[in-house]
């Protein structure tokens, strides 16, 4: 009997999977490695996260992805897209946005960090037949490669409105534009008034736009501060239309000196058929000072009875299991 107990304890000590304790929360970060600007989406009964691979711009030329059936256990899908499949992109690929349409997966990204209209780069589109790729360049050129209304063509988010229209919302350098995407995502089409790019910049906006609908209201979120600074954070506004007008309400995600700094550039998950919400974002561990040393995390997001977003508590534990029914 004593020998059997000794063997049992030895198996547990060696990490035998038969005796491994079930993982109860995701933990933060959700994956090892430097990842930022996460785009979180639901495809079928799976959660997916598509982050920026955070490194020096010359090395930041590919994307990994992560999938989960329960928000707790995440599987890595390496190099779902890299610059070898996008001939015009040679550096600084970041901030994915992804949508499923007509059985295909469209992956929007920024590349080359262009500084003016004479440089080659901007916002591109890649396409694949499954969420884990491999993705290939869709247009053979950028979708948006110029500065309109002062907005650097980066940090794109694709918003599917309730009337079926797809919009691209994007912009760095403290300017945010919204534009109507053609139904096949091959270009931009004008609004009814003839305008192509409309500026919707709220007060405090820096970059990283995100939009969703809850209870008939449009929520617009963005990042403030400098991405390399401890003051990086997320604020939001509410309106009755994707055009706004957007009046800043306040911050809902920011540094916690006991947990991490530079919490920002996020996305949001709503579990289908529920009013459960999660915010997926990047932050910098307290042990790190290098700008690119960022990790992707997930925490709960809640609303009050008036529909305002409550300040998010960033955690080391992350979230509990939440499967899609």
N, C-alpha and C positions, 0 to 999 in steps of 0.2 A: 504493500500500500504506500509506504513511504517513498519507494522508488518511483511509483506512478505519479505521485504528487510532484516529486523532483523533476521528472520529465515534463510534466505539464507546465510548471513554472519556467522551466528552461525554454520551452516553445514560445511562451508569451514574451519572455525576455528577448528572444531572438526575432521577434516581430512576425511570427508565423501568421499568415493571413487567416488561418482558421480561428485565431483568437484575437484578431485585430479589432479594435474598437471602431464602431461606425462613426464616420465623420458627421458631426452634428451641425456645424456651420461652415460656411464657405471659407472663413478666414479672410483677412485682408493683408496683402494683396491676394487676388484670386489666382495668380500665376507668378512664377518666378521669372525674373528678367525685367528690363526697363521697357515699359509700355505706357503710352499716353493717349489722350484724345479719343477715348473709346466710344465706338458706335455700338449700342446694344439693340438687338431686334429679336423678334419672335418669328420663327418659321415653323409652322406646324406645331408640334409638341416639343420643340427644342428652343432653347435660348442660345443666341449667338452674340459674341462680342468681337468686334473688329477694331483693334487699336493701331496707333502709330507705333512702329518700332523706334524707340527713342535713342538716338545716337547722333554723332556728328553728321551734318548734312550729307557729306560725301558717302557715308556708310548707311544712311537712312533711305535705302532704295528697295525695300521689300515690305510686305505685310504678312504677319501671322494672324490666325484667327483662333477663337476658342468657342467650344460648344458645350452645352449642359442640358440635361433633362430635368434637373432639380434645383439649379442655382448654387448647389454646394460642390458638386464634383465637376471639374472642367477638363475637357480634352483639347489638347493643342493640335492645330492644323497648320503646319509650317509652310511658309512662303506661298500663300494662296495667290499672291500677285507680286511680281518683281519687275524691275525696270527692263529686263531682257524682253518682256512682252509689251513694252511701251517705248517705242524707238525714240520718241521726242523727250522722254523723261530721263534725266541723268543724275539727279540729286534731290534731296529734301522732299521725299514723298511722305505725305501725312494726312491725318484727319479724314478717315474713310467715312462714307455715307453709303448705305446699301438698301435697295428695295427689290422686291420680287414683282415682276410684271410679265404677264403672258407666258408663264412657265420658265422665264429666265431670270437670272439674278444680275442686277446692274450695280456696279461698284464704282462710286464716284470718289475721286481723290484729288489732292493738290500736288503739284510737282514743280521743282526748280526754284521756288521762292523768288519769283520775278519781282524786280524793283521798279520797272517802268514798261511802257507799251512796246518798246523795241526789243525786249528780251523774249526768248522762247520759253513757253511754259504756261502754267495756270491750272485750271480745273479740267480734269479729264474723266473719261468713263471707260470702264472695262466690263466685260460680260462673261458669264459662265452658265453652265446648265445645272449646277448644284452649288449650294452656299459655300462649300469648302473649296471651290474652284477646281482646276486652275482657271484664273481669269486672264483674258486677253484683251488688248486694246480694242475698243469698239469703233472709234471714229478715225484713228490714225492721226489725230491732231487734238489739241485741247478743245473742250466745249466752250470755255470762256478763257480768253487769253489777253484781255485788256482791262484797264482800270476804268470802271464806270462809277460816277459819283464819289470818286476818291477811294473806293473799296479795292484793296488788294484781292485778286481772285484766289482765295484760300478758304479753308474751314467751311466747306459746303455741307448743307443738310438738305435732304429731299423730303418735302412734306406732301403727303397725299391727303387732299382735302375731301370733305364728305360729299362733294358734288362730283368727285372723280378726277378733278384737276390735280396735276403734279406741279409743285413749285420747287425751285431751287432757291434756298436762302443762304447767303454766304457773305463773307467779307472780313478782311483784317484792316489794320490801320484805322480803327475806330469808326469804320463805316460799314453798314449792313444793307445789302440789296435783296430784293425779292424779284424773281422773274418766272414767267410761265414756261414750263418745258413742253416741247412738242410731244405728242403721244408716243412716238417711237424713241424719244430721248436723243435725237440727232441734232437738236438745236433749240434755240429760244424763239418763242413766238410772242408778238406784241399783245398788250392788254387792249381792251376795247377802246381806250382813249388814244391808242397809238404808241404809248410809252413801252419801252422794252425792259428797262431796268429801273425799278422804283426803289428809292431809298426809304428804309423804315427804321433808321438808327435811333434807339432810345438813349436817354441820358445815361452815361456811364459805360456804354457799350465799348468793348475792345475787340472781341473775337468770339469764336465758338458758339454760333447760334443753334438753338434747338426749339422745336415747336410741337405741341400736342393739343388735343381737344379733350376736355372733361366737362360733362354736364352741359354741353352746348357752348362752352366758353373756350376761347383760344388762349393758350398759355405760351408766351414767348420767353425763352431763357437765353442767357449769354454769360460769357466770362468777362470779368473786370480785373484790372491790375496787370502786372507783367508776369508772363508765364514762368519766368525764371526767379520770381520774387515770392517771398512768404505771403504777400498780400493778395495773391491770385485767389479768385473767388467767383461765385455764381450768383447772379441776380435775376429777377423776372418781372414780367408785366402780364396783365390780362386784358383782352379786348373781345369784341364781337366779330372780328374779321381777321384773316391773316395779314391784312394791310395795316392793322392797328386802328387808330393811333395808339402807340405804346407809351404808357406812363409808368415809369419805373416804380415798383412797389418796395423792393428791398432785397437784401442778400438772404440766401437760404443755405449756402454751402461755403464754408471758409475754413481756414486753418484752426487747429486745436493744438495749443502748445504742449499738451500731454500726449498727443497722438501723431500728428504729421503737419506739414506746412504745404502751401501752394495747392490747395484743393480746388480743382476747376476743370474746365473743358470736358463737359459731361454729356451724357444722354440719359434717357428715361425709359424704363420698361413698365408697361401696364399688363399684368397677367390677364389674358383674354377671359372675358366673362365675369370679371371681378372688379373691385375698386381697390386692389392691392397694387402699390407702386414702389418701384425701386429706382434709385439713382446710381448710375455707373459713371465713374469719374477717375481722374488721376490725382495723385498727390506725391509729395516728396517726403521720404522717411526722415526722421529727425537726425539720423546719422549721416545724411548726405548733404553736400553743398553744391555739387556739380549740377548745372542747369538741366542736363538730360537724364539725370538719375530720378526717374519718375516711375511710379507703379500704378497699375489699374486696380481699383477697388469698387466694392458695391455695398450700399447701405439702404435702409428703408427710407421711404419718403411719404409723408403724411400731410393731410389737409385739415383745416379747421372746418367748423360747420358753415362758414361763409364762403368756403372755397379757396381760401388763401393757403399757400404752401407754408407749412411749419418749418422752422430752421432744422436742417438735417443734423443729426448727431453722428459724426464720423466715428467709426469703431475699429478695433483690431479684430473683433470676432466676425464681422461681416453679417451674413443673413442665414436664416434657417431654410430648410428644404421647402420648396414651393413648386410642386409639379403642375404642369398645364393639363387641365381636364380635357 
